[in-house]
Amino acid sequence: MWWLIALVLATPAAAQRPFCDYGEGVNALRAAQQALAAPVTGLVAGREAALAIAAGLETARAAFARCGCPRLAGMLPEPVRMAEGAASHNAASAIRASFDQTAVHAGLAREALERDGCR
């Protein structure tokens, strides 16, 4: 029995992977897509929504990276940047247009997730 404990302690640290919550990434991506589809009710609300969407997409990217899903993680930096950029627009209509473009890119990631899973 003592040899089992020694074996566990001798496992190299590199083999121990950080916590992977794939579901967190899926939920964050889904929530970001829902927020992108919501109407923009004003400039301040749109800017706040843009920052929240960017944070959600970044959460999804980080979760997929932790889980060893490089393709999914690699598809999300562009929509993160687009959502962050939407927060600097000076009109609600410009934010809406930026959200529409961001939704296309996030949708591509979602389609890849549904079609291929973690790759």
Sequence and secondary structure as in RCSB ss.txt:
>XXXX:A:sequence
MWWLIALVLATPAAAQRPFCDYGEGVNALRAAQQALAAPVTGLVAGREAALAIAAGLETARAAFARCGCPRLAGM
LPEPVRMAEGAASHNAASAIRASFDQTAVHAGLAREALERDGCR
>XXXX:A:secstr
 HHHHHHHHTS GGGS     HHHHHHHHHHHHHHHHS    HHHHHHHHHHHHHHHHHHHHHHHHTT HHHHHH
SHHHHHHHHHHTT SSHHHHHHHHHHHHHHHHHHHHHHHHH   
